[in-house]
């Protein structure tokens, strides 16, 4: 097993991973538009100086991914900058092997090397397996986003996002 920065040649597999994330999160978010949708510009993140897309490779195959990027904190909170994690995906046949922890370690190491002292991510409140994994890694709940749809076609306010942080 190796953990390494993603390259543009990894993009076809990473785009499949992104669709896996969208499929997994769709039940938690009634506001997602119909397919096809995309969450990220993965190629841009691979090229960015203030972000790193990492992959886990086993026997020459990509089996997991995640990204970390430097993000400005709200102007009234500290620290001024934090590391934000996303694109966390482990192939279904590889789950339960600790690969998410391996990725988290690599991503938080990237953040530490850049002097960042806090890491944040978001996860849907109903996504209990993800919440447990992040809490096990030391993350604690930080903020809940809430919504209220004001038109008669609006869906019920079930799409809150639970933000996590670790410092």
C-alpha positions in Angstrom: 0.0 0.0 0.0 1.2 3.5 -0.8 -0.2 7.0 -0.2 0.8 9.6 -2.7 -0.3 12.8 -4.3 -2.7 12.3 -7.2 -1.6 13.1 -10.7 -3.7 14.1 -13.7 -3.3 10.6 -15.1 -5.4 9.4 -12.1 -8.3 11.6 -13.1 -10.5 9.0 -14.8 -10.5 6.8 -11.6 -10.9 9.9 -9.4 -14.0 11.0 -11.4 -15.5 7.5 -10.7 -14.7 8.0 -7.0 -16.5 11.3 -7.0 -19.6 9.7 -8.5 -19.4 7.1 -5.7 -19.4 9.9 -3.1 -22.4 11.5 -4.8 -24.3 8.2 -4.9 -23.5 7.6 -1.2 -24.6 11.1 -0.1 -27.7 11.5 -2.3 -30.0 9.8 0.3 -28.9 12.5 2.9 -29.4 15.5 0.7 -32.8 16.1 -1.1 -31.4 19.3 -2.6 -28.9 17.6 -4.9 -29.7 18.2 -8.5 -30.5 15.2 -10.7 -27.5 13.4 -12.3 -25.1 14.1 -13.8 -23.6 16.4 -11.2 -20.1 17.0 -10.0 -18.9 18.3 -6.6 -15.3 19.2 -7.4 -12.9 20.3 -10.1 -10.4 17.6 -9.3 -8.0 18.5 -12.0 -7.8 22.0 -10.7 -7.2 20.7 -7.1 -4.4 18.5 -8.4 -2.7 21.5 -10.0 -3.4 23.9 -7.1 -0.6 25.1 -4.8 -2.9 25.5 -1.8 -4.4 22.0 -2.1 -3.3 18.4 -2.3 -5.4 15.4 -3.6 -4.0 12.2 -2.1 -4.7 8.7 -3.2 -4.1 5.2 -1.7 -2.8 2.7 -4.1 -2.7 -1.1 -3.6 -1.1 -3.4 -6.1 -1.2 -0.6 -8.7 -4.9 0.2 -8.2 -6.3 3.4 -6.7 -8.6 2.4 -3.8 -9.1 5.6 -1.8 -8.9 9.4 -2.2 -9.2 12.6 -0.2 -8.1 16.2 -0.5 -6.9 18.9 1.8 -6.9 22.6 1.0 -6.0 25.8 2.8 -9.1 27.7 3.5 -9.7 31.1 5.1 -11.6 30.9 8.4 -14.5 33.2 9.1 -13.1 36.7 9.8 -14.3 36.5 13.5 -12.8 33.1 14.3 -9.3 31.9 14.8 -7.1 30.7 13.5 -7.3 32.9 10.4 -6.6 29.8 8.1 -7.4 26.2 8.5 -7.1 23.0 6.5 -10.4 21.7 4.9 -10.8 18.1 4.0 -13.1 16.6 1.4 -13.4 14.0 -1.4 -13.0 11.3 1.2 -13.7 8.0 -0.5 -12.7 4.4 0.0 -13.7 1.8 -2.5 -16.4 -0.5 -1.1 -14.3 -3.6 -1.4 -11.5 -2.0 0.6 -13.6 -0.6 3.5 -12.8 -1.7 7.1 -9.0 -1.8 6.4 -8.1 1.5 8.0 -7.6 3.3 4.7 -9.6 6.4 5.8 -7.2 6.8 8.8 -4.2 6.4 6.5 -5.6 9.2 4.3 -6.4 11.4 7.3 -2.9 11.0 8.6 -1.4 12.0 5.2 -3.7 14.9 4.7 -3.2 16.3 8.3 0.5 15.9 7.8 0.3 18.1 4.7 -1.6 20.7 6.8 0.9 20.6 9.7 3.8 21.1 7.2 2.1 24.3 6.1 1.7 25.6 9.6 -2.0 25.1 9.8 -3.3 24.3 13.3 -6.9 23.2 12.7 -8.6 20.8 10.3 -12.3 21.0 9.4 -14.6 18.9 7.2 -18.3 18.5 6.6 -20.5 15.4 6.8 -24.2 14.8 6.6 -25.8 14.3 10.0 -27.4 11.0 8.9 -24.1 9.5 7.7 -23.4 7.7 10.9 -20.5 5.5 9.5 -18.6 8.6 8.4 -19.4 10.5 11.6 -18.1 7.6 13.7 -14.9 7.4 11.6 -14.2 11.1 12.0 -14.9 11.0 15.7 -12.6 8.0 16.1 -9.9 10.1 14.4 -10.4 12.9 16.9 -12.9 15.2 15.2 -15.6 16.9 17.2 -18.9 18.4 16.1 -18.6 22.2 15.5 -21.5 23.7 13.6 -24.9 22.6 12.2 -26.2 24.3 9.1 -30.0 24.5 8.9 -32.4 25.5 6.1 -36.0 26.4 5.6 -37.5 26.2 2.1 -40.0 29.0 1.6 -41.7 27.9 -1.6 -44.4 25.3 -1.7 -42.3 22.9 -3.8 -39.5 23.0 -1.3 -38.5 19.8 0.3 -38.5 19.3 4.1 -35.5 20.8 6.0 -33.6 17.6 6.3 -30.5 18.6 4.5 -28.4 20.0 7.3 -24.7 19.6 7.2 -22.7 18.8 10.3 -19.3 20.4 10.3 -16.4 18.8 12.2 -13.2 20.2 13.4 -10.0 18.9 15.0 -7.2 21.0 16.4 
